[in-house]
Amino acid sequence: MSGEGAGGGELSDTGGQLPEELEAAGWQRRFEADAARVDEVVELYTSLGCEVTTRALAPQSFAPECASCALTACSRYVEIYTRTKAHTGA
């Protein structure tokens, strides 16, 4: 997922960055969202003055006993991160 999100907001995919790297860059993890509804999330957060980025769920972040569910979750959901535009100087 990349490009410009709904409402003129910025939406980008983190390209595989680790959560720790995102947090160091000022991003705050919000929640997981159904990939089909990401545009709604982008519109909401950009209306609040935030940048929005996504991160694919990683199967290895699930417990071994959750492996079968992880395959489904990773193909359908993404993590949503936001940061204020003031953080980036925009």
N, C-alpha and C positions, 0 to 999 in steps of 0.2 A: 504494500500500500504506500503510495507516495503521491505527491502532487498537492494541489490546493484543495482543501476541504470545503464543505458547505459554509456559506456565510462569509467567504473570504478568509477563513482561518487557515493557518498553516498545519498541514498534516504530513508527517514523514514517517518512514519506517526506520528504526534505529540500525538496521543492517547488522544485527547480531551482537550489538553491544551488550555487555553484562549489566545487570541491574546496578551494581556498584559504580560502574562507569557512568551510567545515566544519572544516578544520584549525585555524583561528583560534579556533573555538568549542570546541576540545578534542577533536574527533572524530579518530579514526585509521582510515585506510582499511585494510581487511583483504584483501578479494578480491572477485571477481565470483562470483555464485551464480545457479543456475537459479532463476527466480522461483517455480517450483513447490515448491522446497525451502527457501524462506526461513524458514518456521516452525521447521524443524529447527535452523537457524543461530541464530535468536532464542532458542530454548530453551537451546542450548549456552551462548551468551554471557551470557544472563541468569542462568544457574546459576552463572556465574563472577563475577557482580556487576556486569555491564555494561549500559548502555543500548545499543540497536541502532537504527540508522537506515539507510535505503536511498537510493540515488540512481540514477536511470535512466541507462543508458549513453547517451552523446551520439554520434551518427553522425559529427560533425565531429572527434571525438577520434581517429578512425581515419585512417590514411594514405590518400591518394586511391586507391592501387591496391588497397585493402582495402574499397572501398565496397560491393561486393556482399555480402561477409561481414558488414559492419557492420549492414546492414539486418536480417539474421537475428539477430545477437548482441543488437542493441538491443531487439528484440521479445521476447527470451527470457531475458536475463540482467539482473541489477541489481548495482550495487556495494554492498558491505556496509561500513558504518562502525560503530565502537564507541567508547564512552568510559565511564570509570568513573562510577558514580553519585556518588562522592565529589566528582567534578569539578563537579557541578551542585548540590551541597549536599543531595542526597536521602539 
